[in-house]
Amino acid sequence: MRLPRLLLALALLSGCSKSAPDASRHVDAANGFSIELPKGWTVKPPPPGGRIVLTAVPAETLSQISVHFETVPAGTTVEDYIKSMYVARGARAALTLIESEKESLDGRPAMRTVASITLKSGAVARKLDHVQIEGERLILVSGMAGNADFDELLPVMEKSCRSFRLEKRAP
């Protein structure tokens, strides 16, 4: 009966080969953060004058991972910001909150939300947000994908969002 054990050991060892990493760390020294991006996703230049400082996209879908920095009024809570996001965005898109829970982002208190978003074009997508406010600085790390791709990409987007690190602290 040693043969089945040997076959089991060989089967287990066959999965132990070194493979290419499934992500790479992107460092944005100008904005003081880093984030793991999935292998094959490319960083696009941010739109001019906006709060978005990073957008990464895969080659094969319209999905994205993005990082936003925003100044908010002193005393704004994450909960206040999330409520305003889902009430005041009608001009750009209709957002419907699906779930929210408290968690941390880079070791600091944050909120994780998942929402359905209907764009002005009529396209429907789902959005994963990790929102953190420290003083008057809001950090929003997001993943977004079309409904058909969202469930498959959610673990990849979660991993990227949770890998976000501030490389230098806000003053």
mmCIF file of the C-alpha atoms, coordinates in Angstrom:
data_MODEL
# 
_entry.id   MODEL 
# 
loop_
_atom_site.group_PDB 
_atom_site.id 
_atom_site.type_symbol 
_atom_site.label_atom_id 
_atom_site.label_alt_id 
_atom_site.label_comp_id 
_atom_site.label_asym_id 
_atom_site.label_entity_id 
_atom_site.label_seq_id 
_atom_site.pdbx_PDB_ins_code 
_atom_site.Cartn_x 
_atom_site.Cartn_y 
_atom_site.Cartn_z 
_atom_site.occupancy 
_atom_site.B_iso_or_equiv 
_atom_site.pdbx_formal_charge 
_atom_site.auth_seq_id 
_atom_site.auth_comp_id 
_atom_site.auth_asym_id 
_atom_site.auth_atom_id 
_atom_site.pdbx_PDB_model_num 
ATOM 1   C CA . MET A 1 1   ? 0.000   0.000  0.000   1.00 0.00 ? 1   MET A CA 1 
ATOM 2   C CA . ARG A 1 2   ? 2.983   2.303  -0.318  1.00 0.00 ? 2   ARG A CA 1 
ATOM 3   C CA . LEU A 1 3   ? 2.176   3.032  -3.969  1.00 0.00 ? 3   LEU A CA 1 
ATOM 4   C CA . PRO A 1 4   ? -0.937  5.178  -3.239  1.00 0.00 ? 4   PRO A CA 1 
ATOM 5   C CA . ARG A 1 5   ? 1.074   7.229  -0.711  1.00 0.00 ? 5   ARG A CA 1 
ATOM 6   C CA . LEU A 1 6   ? 3.837   7.727  -3.253  1.00 0.00 ? 6   LEU A CA 1 
ATOM 7   C CA . LEU A 1 7   ? 1.314   8.805  -5.903  1.00 0.00 ? 7   LEU A CA 1 
ATOM 8   C CA . LEU A 1 8   ? -0.295  11.211 -3.422  1.00 0.00 ? 8   LEU A CA 1 
ATOM 9   C CA . ALA A 1 9   ? 3.111   12.707 -2.544  1.00 0.00 ? 9   ALA A CA 1 
ATOM 10  C CA . LEU A 1 10  ? 3.987   13.131 -6.230  1.00 0.00 ? 10  LEU A CA 1 
ATOM 11  C CA . ALA A 1 11  ? 0.609   14.755 -6.904  1.00 0.00 ? 11  ALA A CA 1 
ATOM 12  C CA . LEU A 1 12  ? 1.123   17.202 -4.043  1.00 0.00 ? 12  LEU A CA 1 
ATOM 13  C CA . LEU A 1 13  ? 4.677   18.026 -5.110  1.00 0.00 ? 13  LEU A CA 1 
ATOM 14  C CA . SER A 1 14  ? 3.632   18.622 -8.704  1.00 0.00 ? 14  SER A CA 1 
ATOM 15  C CA . GLY A 1 15  ? 1.745   21.722 -7.527  1.00 0.00 ? 15  GLY A CA 1 
ATOM 16  C CA . CYS A 1 16  ? 4.841   23.137 -5.812  1.00 0.00 ? 16  CYS A CA 1 
ATOM 17  C CA . SER A 1 17  ? 6.637   24.465 -8.860  1.00 0.00 ? 17  SER A CA 1 
ATOM 18  C CA . LYS A 1 18  ? 7.663   28.111 -8.882  1.00 0.00 ? 18  LYS A CA 1 
ATOM 19  C CA . SER A 1 19  ? 5.499   30.180 -11.180 1.00 0.00 ? 19  SER A CA 1 
ATOM 20  C CA . ALA A 1 20  ? 5.384   33.801 -12.183 1.00 0.00 ? 20  ALA A CA 1 
ATOM 21  C CA . PRO A 1 21  ? 3.848   36.064 -9.537  1.00 0.00 ? 21  PRO A CA 1 
ATOM 22  C CA . ASP A 1 22  ? 0.154   36.800 -10.020 1.00 0.00 ? 22  ASP A CA 1 
ATOM 23  C CA . ALA A 1 23  ? 0.614   40.457 -9.051  1.00 0.00 ? 23  ALA A CA 1 
ATOM 24  C CA . SER A 1 24  ? 3.204   43.215 -8.973  1.00 0.00 ? 24  SER A CA 1 
ATOM 25  C CA . ARG A 1 25  ? 3.545   46.176 -6.615  1.00 0.00 ? 25  ARG A CA 1 
ATOM 26  C CA . HIS A 1 26  ? 3.035   49.583 -8.208  1.00 0.00 ? 26  HIS A CA 1 
ATOM 27  C CA . VAL A 1 27  ? 4.709   52.414 -6.293  1.00 0.00 ? 27  VAL A CA 1 
ATOM 28  C CA . ASP A 1 28  ? 3.464   55.970 -6.815  1.00 0.00 ? 28  ASP A CA 1 
ATOM 29  C CA . ALA A 1 29  ? 6.138   58.078 -5.121  1.00 0.00 ? 29  ALA A CA 1 
ATOM 30  C CA . ALA A 1 30  ? 4.518   61.372 -6.165  1.00 0.00 ? 30  ALA A CA 1 
ATOM 31  C CA . ASN A 1 31  ? 1.318   60.534 -4.280  1.00 0.00 ? 31  ASN A CA 1 
ATOM 32  C CA . GLY A 1 32  ? 2.970   58.483 -1.529  1.00 0.00 ? 32  GLY A CA 1 
ATOM 33  C CA . PHE A 1 33  ? 1.345   55.058 -1.901  1.00 0.00 ? 33  PHE A CA 1 
ATOM 34  C CA . SER A 1 34  ? 1.812   51.592 -3.298  1.00 0.00 ? 34  SER A CA 1 
ATOM 35  C CA . ILE A 1 35  ? -0.648  48.904 -4.364  1.00 0.00 ? 35  ILE A CA 1 
ATOM 36  C CA . GLU A 1 36  ? -0.463  45.385 -5.770  1.00 0.00 ? 36  GLU A CA 1 
ATOM 37  C CA . LEU A 1 37  ? -1.895  45.155 -9.260  1.00 0.00 ? 37  LEU A CA 1 
ATOM 38  C CA . PRO A 1 38  ? -2.888  41.906 -10.946 1.00 0.00 ? 38  PRO A CA 1 
ATOM 39  C CA . LYS A 1 39  ? -0.490  40.502 -13.511 1.00 0.00 ? 39  LYS A CA 1 
ATOM 40  C CA . GLY A 1 40  ? -1.355  41.811 -16.958 1.00 0.00 ? 40  GLY A CA 1 
ATOM 41  C CA . TRP A 1 41  ? -3.176  44.941 -15.728 1.00 0.00 ? 41  TRP A CA 1 
ATOM 42  C CA . THR A 1 42  ? -1.675  48.205 -16.937 1.00 0.00 ? 42  THR A CA 1 
ATOM 43  C CA . VAL A 1 43  ? -1.643  51.628 -15.316 1.00 0.00 ? 43  VAL A CA 1 
ATOM 44  C CA . LYS A 1 44  ? -3.283  54.361 -17.365 1.00 0.00 ? 44  LYS A CA 1 
ATOM 45  C CA . PRO A 1 45  ? -2.502  58.046 -16.911 1.00 0.00 ? 45  PRO A CA 1 
ATOM 46  C CA . PRO A 1 46  ? -5.013  59.676 -14.552 1.00 0.00 ? 46  PRO A CA 1 
ATOM 47  C CA . PRO A 1 47  ? -7.529  62.111 -16.007 1.00 0.00 ? 47  PRO A CA 1 
ATOM 48  C CA . PRO A 1 48  ? -6.333  65.725 -15.776 1.00 0.00 ? 48  PRO A CA 1 
ATOM 49  C CA . GLY A 1 49  ? -7.474  67.777 -12.802 1.00 0.00 ? 49  GLY A CA 1 
ATOM 50  C CA . GLY A 1 50  ? -9.282  64.910 -11.139 1.00 0.00 ? 50  GLY A CA 1 
ATOM 51  C CA . ARG A 1 51  ? -9.087  63.211 -7.795  1.00 0.00 ? 51  ARG A CA 1 
ATOM 52  C CA . ILE A 1 52  ? -8.172  59.876 -9.395  1.00 0.00 ? 52  ILE A CA 1 
ATOM 53  C CA . VAL A 1 53  ? -4.436  59.285 -9.030  1.00 0.00 ? 53  VAL A CA 1 
ATOM 54  C CA . LEU A 1 54  ? -4.295  55.736 -10.424 1.00 0.00 ? 54  LEU A CA 1 
ATOM 55  C CA . THR A 1 55  ? -6.370  53.617 -12.782 1.00 0.00 ? 55  THR A CA 1 
ATOM 56  C CA . ALA A 1 56  ? -5.270  50.099 -13.723 1.00 0.00 ? 56  ALA A CA 1 
ATOM 57  C CA . VAL A 1 57  ? -7.077  48.024 -16.314 1.00 0.00 ? 57  VAL A CA 1 
ATOM 58  C CA . PRO A 1 58  ? -6.800  44.486 -17.686 1.00 0.00 ? 58  PRO A CA 1 
ATOM 59  C CA . ALA A 1 59  ? -6.451  43.967 -21.412 1.00 0.00 ? 59  ALA A CA 1 
ATOM 60  C CA . GLU A 1 60  ? -9.555  41.853 -21.901 1.00 0.00 ? 60  GLU A CA 1 
ATOM 61  C CA . THR A 1 61  ? -12.375 43.602 -19.997 1.00 0.00 ? 61  THR A CA 1 
ATOM 62  C CA . LEU A 1 62  ? -13.670 47.042 -19.116 1.00 0.00 ? 62  LEU A CA 1 
ATOM 63  C CA . SER A 1 63  ? -12.868 46.457 -15.440 1.00 0.00 ? 63  SER A CA 1 
ATOM 64  C CA . GLN A 1 64  ? -10.628 48.718 -13.393 1.00 0.00 ? 64  GLN A CA 1 
ATOM 65  C CA . ILE A 1 65  ? -8.897  49.262 -10.085 1.00 0.00 ? 65  ILE A CA 1 
ATOM 66  C CA . SER A 1 66  ? -8.458  52.867 -9.035  1.00 0.00 ? 66  SER A CA 1 
ATOM 67  C CA . VAL A 1 67  ? -7.119  55.021 -6.213  1.00 0.00 ? 67  VAL A CA 1 
ATOM 68  C CA . HIS A 1 68  ? -8.678  58.401 -5.398  1.00 0.00 ? 68  HIS A CA 1 
ATOM 69  C CA . PHE A 1 69  ? -7.538  61.068 -2.958  1.00 0.00 ? 69  PHE A CA 1 
ATOM 70  C CA . GLU A 1 70  ? -9.992  63.777 -1.998  1.00 0.00 ? 70  GLU A CA 1 
ATOM 71  C CA . THR A 1 71  ? -10.207 66.594 0.529   1.00 0.00 ? 71  THR A CA 1 
ATOM 72  C CA . VAL A 1 72  ? -13.369 66.454 2.636   1.00 0.00 ? 72  VAL A CA 1 
ATOM 73  C CA . PRO A 1 73  ? -14.713 68.884 5.249   1.00 0.00 ? 73  PRO A CA 1 
ATOM 74  C CA . ALA A 1 74  ? -13.273 68.438 8.745   1.00 0.00 ? 74  ALA A CA 1 
ATOM 75  C CA . GLY A 1 75  ? -15.438 66.099 10.812  1.00 0.00 ? 75  GLY A CA 1 
ATOM 76  C CA . THR A 1 76  ? -16.702 64.095 7.811   1.00 0.00 ? 76  THR A CA 1 
ATOM 77  C CA . THR A 1 77  ? -17.034 60.435 8.739   1.00 0.00 ? 77  THR A CA 1 
ATOM 78  C CA . VAL A 1 78  ? -16.724 57.486 6.384   1.00 0.00 ? 78  VAL A CA 1 
ATOM 79  C CA . GLU A 1 79  ? -20.417 56.795 6.982   1.00 0.00 ? 79  GLU A CA 1 
ATOM 80  C CA . ASP A 1 80  ? -21.302 60.409 6.004   1.00 0.00 ? 80  ASP A CA 1 
ATOM 81  C CA . TYR A 1 81  ? -19.266 60.130 2.825   1.00 0.00 ? 81  TYR A CA 1 
ATOM 82  C CA . ILE A 1 82  ? -20.818 56.784 1.847   1.00 0.00 ? 82  ILE A CA 1 
ATOM 83  C CA . LYS A 1 83  ? -24.337 58.150 2.374   1.00 0.00 ? 83  LYS A CA 1 
ATOM 84  C CA . SER A 1 84  ? -23.515 61.158 0.197   1.00 0.00 ? 84  SER A CA 1 
ATOM 85  C CA . MET A 1 85  ? -22.045 58.892 -2.491  1.00 0.00 ? 85  MET A CA 1 
ATOM 86  C CA . TYR A 1 86  ? -25.274 56.960 -2.840  1.00 0.00 ? 86  TYR A CA 1 
ATOM 87  C CA . VAL A 1 87  ? -27.570 59.985 -2.662  1.00 0.00 ? 87  VAL A CA 1 
ATOM 88  C CA . ALA A 1 88  ? -25.779 62.760 -4.537  1.00 0.00 ? 88  ALA A CA 1 
ATOM 89  C CA . ARG A 1 89  ? -24.333 61.020 -7.587  1.00 0.00 ? 89  ARG A CA 1 
ATOM 90  C CA . GLY A 1 90  ? -27.443 61.025 -9.778  1.00 0.00 ? 90  GLY A CA 1 
ATOM 91  C CA . ALA A 1 91  ? -25.949 63.310 -12.427 1.00 0.00 ? 91  ALA A CA 1 
ATOM 92  C CA . ARG A 1 92  ? -23.124 60.852 -13.189 1.00 0.00 ? 92  ARG A CA 1 
ATOM 93  C CA . ALA A 1 93  ? -24.597 57.499 -12.273 1.00 0.00 ? 93  ALA A CA 1 
ATOM 94  C CA . ALA A 1 94  ? -27.206 55.798 -10.121 1.00 0.00 ? 94  ALA A CA 1 
ATOM 95  C CA . LEU A 1 95  ? -25.642 53.897 -7.219  1.00 0.00 ? 95  LEU A CA 1 
ATOM 96  C CA . THR A 1 96  ? -27.403 51.265 -5.125  1.00 0.00 ? 96  THR A CA 1 
ATOM 97  C CA . LEU A 1 97  ? -25.646 50.024 -2.004  1.00 0.00 ? 97  LEU A CA 1 
ATOM 98  C CA . ILE A 1 98  ? -25.612 46.202 -1.823  1.00 0.00 ? 98  ILE A CA 1 
ATOM 99  C CA . GLU A 1 99  ? -23.497 45.685 1.302   1.00 0.00 ? 99  GLU A CA 1 
ATOM 100 C CA . SER A 1 100 ? -21.182 47.537 3.666   1.00 0.00 ? 100 SER A CA 1 
ATOM 101 C CA . GLU A 1 101 ? -18.972 46.545 6.564   1.00 0.00 ? 101 GLU A CA 1 
ATOM 102 C CA . LYS A 1 102 ? -16.279 48.075 8.715   1.00 0.00 ? 102 LYS A CA 1 
ATOM 103 C CA . GLU A 1 103 ? -12.726 46.955 8.108   1.00 0.00 ? 103 GLU A CA 1 
ATOM 104 C CA . SER A 1 104 ? -9.257  48.459 7.828   1.00 0.00 ? 104 SER A CA 1 
ATOM 105 C CA . LEU A 1 105 ? -7.138  49.855 5.041   1.00 0.00 ? 105 LEU A CA 1 
ATOM 106 C CA . ASP A 1 106 ? -3.401  49.940 5.671   1.00 0.00 ? 106 ASP A CA 1 
ATOM 107 C CA . GLY A 1 107 ? -4.092  49.290 9.365   1.00 0.00 ? 107 GLY A CA 1 
ATOM 108 C CA . ARG A 1 108 ? -6.506  52.212 9.759   1.00 0.00 ? 108 ARG A CA 1 
ATOM 109 C CA . PRO A 1 109 ? -10.303 52.143 10.184  1.00 0.00 ? 109 PRO A CA 1 
ATOM 110 C CA . ALA A 1 110 ? -12.154 52.017 6.875   1.00 0.00 ? 110 ALA A CA 1 
ATOM 111 C CA . MET A 1 111 ? -15.423 50.895 5.323   1.00 0.00 ? 111 MET A CA 1 
ATOM 112 C CA . ARG A 1 112 ? -15.842 48.298 2.593   1.00 0.00 ? 112 ARG A CA 1 
ATOM 113 C CA . THR A 1 113 ? -18.868 48.615 0.322   1.00 0.00 ? 113 THR A CA 1 
ATOM 114 C CA . VAL A 1 114 ? -20.232 46.823 -2.723  1.00 0.00 ? 114 VAL A CA 1 
ATOM 115 C CA . ALA A 1 115 ? -22.704 48.642 -4.924  1.00 0.00 ? 115 ALA A CA 1 
ATOM 116 C CA . SER A 1 116 ? -24.510 48.350 -8.206  1.00 0.00 ? 116 SER A CA 1 
ATOM 117 C CA . ILE A 1 117 ? -23.884 51.285 -10.504 1.00 0.00 ? 117 ILE A CA 1 
ATOM 118 C CA . THR A 1 118 ? -25.926 52.283 -13.540 1.00 0.00 ? 118 THR A CA 1 
ATOM 119 C CA . LEU A 1 119 ? -23.932 54.642 -15.708 1.00 0.00 ? 119 LEU A CA 1 
ATOM 120 C CA . LYS A 1 120 ? -25.474 57.457 -17.758 1.00 0.00 ? 120 LYS A CA 1 
ATOM 121 C CA . SER A 1 121 ? -24.912 55.259 -20.819 1.00 0.00 ? 121 SER A CA 1 
ATOM 122 C CA . GLY A 1 122 ? -27.258 52.667 -19.277 1.00 0.00 ? 122 GLY A CA 1 
ATOM 123 C CA . ALA A 1 123 ? -24.474 50.138 -18.682 1.00 0.00 ? 123 ALA A CA 1 
ATOM 124 C CA . VAL A 1 124 ? -24.703 48.350 -15.332 1.00 0.00 ? 124 VAL A CA 1 
ATOM 125 C CA . ALA A 1 125 ? -21.634 47.426 -13.298 1.00 0.00 ? 125 ALA A CA 1 
ATOM 126 C CA . ARG A 1 126 ? -20.755 46.602 -9.719  1.00 0.00 ? 126 ARG A CA 1 
ATOM 127 C CA . LYS A 1 127 ? -18.266 48.509 -7.623  1.00 0.00 ? 127 LYS A CA 1 
ATOM 128 C CA . LEU A 1 128 ? -16.122 47.528 -4.650  1.00 0.00 ? 128 LEU A CA 1 
ATOM 129 C CA . ASP A 1 129 ? -14.929 50.451 -2.507  1.00 0.00 ? 129 ASP A CA 1 
ATOM 130 C CA . HIS A 1 130 ? -12.585 50.669 0.461   1.00 0.00 ? 130 HIS A CA 1 
ATOM 131 C CA . VAL A 1 131 ? -13.052 54.135 1.983   1.00 0.00 ? 131 VAL A CA 1 
ATOM 132 C CA . GLN A 1 132 ? -10.903 55.729 4.659   1.00 0.00 ? 132 GLN A CA 1 
ATOM 133 C CA . ILE A 1 133 ? -10.900 59.247 6.073   1.00 0.00 ? 133 ILE A CA 1 
ATOM 134 C CA . GLU A 1 134 ? -8.075  60.630 8.169   1.00 0.00 ? 134 GLU A CA 1 
ATOM 135 C CA . GLY A 1 135 ? -8.562  64.272 9.122   1.00 0.00 ? 135 GLY A CA 1 
ATOM 136 C CA . GLU A 1 136 ? -9.633  66.006 5.910   1.00 0.00 ? 136 GLU A CA 1 
ATOM 137 C CA . ARG A 1 137 ? -8.076  63.409 3.598   1.00 0.00 ? 137 ARG A CA 1 
ATOM 138 C CA . LEU A 1 138 ? -10.259 60.764 2.009   1.00 0.00 ? 138 LEU A CA 1 
ATOM 139 C CA . ILE A 1 139 ? -8.719  57.701 0.384   1.00 0.00 ? 139 ILE A CA 1 
ATOM 140 C CA . LEU A 1 140 ? -10.915 55.605 -1.881  1.00 0.00 ? 140 LEU A CA 1 
ATOM 141 C CA . VAL A 1 141 ? -9.491  52.374 -3.308  1.00 0.00 ? 141 VAL A CA 1 
ATOM 142 C CA . SER A 1 142 ? -11.941 50.838 -5.773  1.00 0.00 ? 142 SER A CA 1 
ATOM 143 C CA . GLY A 1 143 ? -12.521 47.972 -8.112  1.00 0.00 ? 143 GLY A CA 1 
ATOM 144 C CA . MET A 1 144 ? -15.244 48.039 -10.752 1.00 0.00 ? 144 MET A CA 1 
ATOM 145 C CA . ALA A 1 145 ? -16.394 45.482 -13.303 1.00 0.00 ? 145 ALA A CA 1 
ATOM 146 C CA . GLY A 1 146 ? -19.401 44.736 -15.447 1.00 0.00 ? 146 GLY A CA 1 
ATOM 147 C CA . ASN A 1 147 ? -22.018 42.506 -13.835 1.00 0.00 ? 147 ASN A CA 1 
ATOM 148 C CA . ALA A 1 148 ? -20.906 39.533 -15.949 1.00 0.00 ? 148 ALA A CA 1 
ATOM 149 C CA . ASP A 1 149 ? -17.269 39.807 -14.758 1.00 0.00 ? 149 ASP A CA 1 
ATOM 150 C CA . PHE A 1 150 ? -17.678 41.105 -11.198 1.00 0.00 ? 150 PHE A CA 1 
ATOM 151 C CA . ASP A 1 151 ? -17.974 37.831 -9.267  1.00 0.00 ? 151 ASP A CA 1 
ATOM 152 C CA . GLU A 1 152 ? -14.986 36.340 -11.080 1.00 0.00 ? 152 GLU A CA 1 
ATOM 153 C CA . LEU A 1 153 ? -12.834 39.458 -10.581 1.00 0.00 ? 153 LEU A CA 1 
ATOM 154 C CA . LEU A 1 154 ? -13.927 40.222 -6.994  1.00 0.00 ? 154 LEU A CA 1 
ATOM 155 C CA . PRO A 1 155 ? -11.122 38.188 -5.324  1.00 0.00 ? 155 PRO A CA 1 
ATOM 156 C CA . VAL A 1 156 ? -8.508  39.884 -7.540  1.00 0.00 ? 156 VAL A CA 1 
ATOM 157 C CA . MET A 1 157 ? -9.929  43.344 -6.848  1.00 0.00 ? 157 MET A CA 1 
ATOM 158 C CA . GLU A 1 158 ? -10.185 42.622 -3.086  1.00 0.00 ? 158 GLU A CA 1 
ATOM 159 C CA . LYS A 1 159 ? -6.552  41.538 -2.991  1.00 0.00 ? 159 LYS A CA 1 
ATOM 160 C CA . SER A 1 160 ? -5.445  44.726 -4.748  1.00 0.00 ? 160 SER A CA 1 
ATOM 161 C CA . CYS A 1 161 ? -7.583  47.004 -2.566  1.00 0.00 ? 161 CYS A CA 1 
ATOM 162 C CA . ARG A 1 162 ? -6.355  45.357 0.629   1.00 0.00 ? 162 ARG A CA 1 
ATOM 163 C CA . SER A 1 163 ? -2.718  45.633 -0.508  1.00 0.00 ? 163 SER A CA 1 
ATOM 164 C CA . PHE A 1 164 ? -2.887  49.459 -0.582  1.00 0.00 ? 164 PHE A CA 1 
ATOM 165 C CA . ARG A 1 165 ? -0.173  51.051 1.580   1.00 0.00 ? 165 ARG A CA 1 
ATOM 166 C CA . LEU A 1 166 ? 0.675   54.664 2.296   1.00 0.00 ? 166 LEU A CA 1 
ATOM 167 C CA . GLU A 1 167 ? 4.393   55.069 1.793   1.00 0.00 ? 167 GLU A CA 1 
ATOM 168 C CA . LYS A 1 168 ? 4.463   58.424 3.541   1.00 0.00 ? 168 LYS A CA 1 
ATOM 169 C CA . ARG A 1 169 ? 1.934   59.705 6.026   1.00 0.00 ? 169 ARG A CA 1 
ATOM 170 C CA . ALA A 1 170 ? -0.254  62.702 5.321   1.00 0.00 ? 170 ALA A CA 1 
ATOM 171 C CA . PRO A 1 171 ? 0.881   65.774 7.301   1.00 0.00 ? 171 PRO A CA 1 
# 
